[in-house]
Amino acid sequence: MQYRSSNANRLVQRLCRDPALVVRLRSEPESVFRDHGLSSDEARALAAGDPAALAAIGLHPILQVHLMMAMNPQMADLINMSAFTRRLEER
């Protein structure tokens, strides 16, 4: 599969390495999208965070998860092996 939205993919990859960009994205997303050359469709999809919209613009599935964790820090607590194994042990 070809991931068409290379600007969106690059932006989300950068979010994984640049905490200041994550903070900026949360406070001024339009500016970040513009600075990274995103189309209006790409910007809308990233802002909404809807998996179907992200897939439609060609955002890689792994990067979709990274975007969700960047935009919702509490998700990172739910997506880790320690929490997963604890939940298994609780069953």
N, C-alpha and C positions, 0 to 999 in steps of 0.2 A: 504494500500500500504506500502510496506517495502522500506525504504530509505537506499539503500545498501552502499552508500559511507559515512561511519561513520566518517572517517578522514576528509573528505571535509566538512561534516555537522558541525563537532566540530570546525574546523578552522573558518568557517563563523560565528558560534555562538560566538566564541572568538573575532572576529572583532567587534562585537556589543558592547563589553565591554572594549576593549583595543585600544584606539586611536593610541598608539605608534605602534602597530602591523599593523594598517591600513597604517600608513606612511611608515613602512618598506615594506609592501606588494606592495605599489605603486613604491617604488624605487628598490627593489630587490626581485621580486616575486619568482624566481626560488629557492632562499635560503629559503624563507618562506615555499614554497611547500615541499621542501626536509625536512625541520625541522619538518613538521607536518605529514610526512610519506605518502604523496600523491603519487599515481601511476602516470605514465606519461600521461595516459588518463585523470585522474582527474586534473592534473596540466594544461594540454592543455585546458580542458573545462573551468576551473576557469579563466585562462588567457584570453580566448576568450570572456567569458561572454555570450555566445550564449545560449538562453533558451533551445533549443533542446538538445544541448550538455550537459548542466547542468542537465537536466531531465534524459538524458541517463546514467549519472554517479550516479544518485539517489540523487541529491541535493534537499532537501525539497523546495517546491515552495515559501514559505515565506522567506527562507534563500536565494533563488535566488534574491529576491527583496532587501534583506539586502546587498548582495554582490554588486548588481548594484549601490546601494547608497554609499557603501564604496569606490568603484572604481570611481564613478562619483559624487562627492559631490553636484554638481548643481542639481542632481536628487532629493535630499532631499528637495529642495525648491519647487519642483513640487508635491511631495507626502506628503502632510500634510493637515489636515482638514481646516486650515485657508485659504490656497490658494485655496482649492477645493470650499469652500463656497463662497469666493470672486468671483471665476469664475462663479459660479451658479448665483450670484447676478448680474453679468455683462450681463447676457443673457437677 
